[in-house]
Amino acid sequence: QVQLKESGGGLVQAGGSLRLSCAASGSIGSINDMGWYRQLPGKQRELVATITRYDSTRYADFVKGRFTISRGNARNTVYLQMNSLKPEDTAVYYCNAGFTTTDFYLKDAWGQGTQVTVTS
């Protein structure tokens, strides 16, 4: 019964910043990769950024130079620092984690999503 919970979303003006946080809890043996995805209004969910257990990162082209993904000291946490936000960044942002359960199964989990709204 692993749960991921996002926080930090909200409403900001264009050019502003937000920092999203995600924490995983439950019967987790170890977390492998974590990432952030987003779903724009009327669009399919898309990858924003991912980070591996050894801190290798990958970003979608549309956020390079503006967003930074990082792992917390507690390795069940992940952050997304979003700078220079644009109205087209408005979306629901979802946290994702790939992990090994305490009984040694590979699984993934999703958070419930947090709304980010950027005004022009």
N, C-alpha and C positions, 0 to 999 in steps of 0.2 A: 504494500500500500504506500507507494512512493508518491509524494506530492511536490510540485514545484509552485512557488508563489512569487509572482512579480510585484514590484512596486516602483514608484517614481514617475509614472506617467502623469500627464496633465495638459494644460493649455498654456502655450507660450507664443510670443510674437516671433515673426520671421527674424532670423539671425540670433535667436536665443539658444539656450542650452538646457538639456535635461540629462539626468543620470538615472538609468534604469538599473534595478537590482533584482536578482533572482536567487532564491535559496531553496535547496532540495532537502527534503526530510523523509524519513521512513526507513524501511529495511534495505539500505544501500550497502553493498559490500565495498564498492569503489566506483567513482565516476570517471569515465574515460574522456568524452568530449562534451562540451556544452556550447550552446549557440543561441542566437536571436534570429527570429523570423518576423515578418510583418505581413499584414493583409490590408491592402488599400481598399477603400470603399468600392465594391463591385468587382474586385480583382481577386486572383488566386494568391494564396500564401507564397511568399518568396523569401529566400535566404538573405539575411542582412550580414551576419558575421558569425564565425565559429572559432573556437579555441580548443586545442587539444590538452591532454593531461600534462604535456610537457611545454605548454604555452606557445605552441605554434598557432598563428592566426591566419584567417582567410576572410576577405571582405568582398561584398558585392561592389561592382564598379561605381554604383550611384552613391555610395557612402564613403569611398576612399578619401582620406584626407580630412574627413569631418567627424567620423565616428571611431571610437576605440573600444575594443572588447578586452576584458581582463578577468582573471580569476582572483578570488579573494584568498586571504591567508587560510581561511577555512575552505578547503577545496570543493565543498559542496555549494559554493556561491559563484556567481558570475555577474559582471557589470557591463553596461553599455553606456559609455559617455558619448552623448550626442551634442555636437557643436554646430554652429552655423545652420540651424534648422531652417528648412524651407516648407512652404505650404504643402508641397507634394510629398513631404514626409508624413503627413497625416495618415494614421493607420492604427490598427490594433497590433501591438507588439507582443510576441509570444516567446517564452523561454523554453528551450529544449535541452535535455540531457540524455546521453547514452551512458548506461551504467551496468554493472554486474551486481545482481542481487546477492543477499547473504547466503542463498542456496545455490549460487554460482550460475545463474542464467543471465544471458545478455538481453537487456531490454532498453526501451527508451520511454521517456515521459514528457508531457507537455504541461505548461502552465495554463492558467485560464485566460491570460492575455491582459494587457493594460493599454488603455487608450492614450494616444499621443495626438494632440491637435495643435497645429501651427497656423496661426492667423497671419494674413498678409498685411 
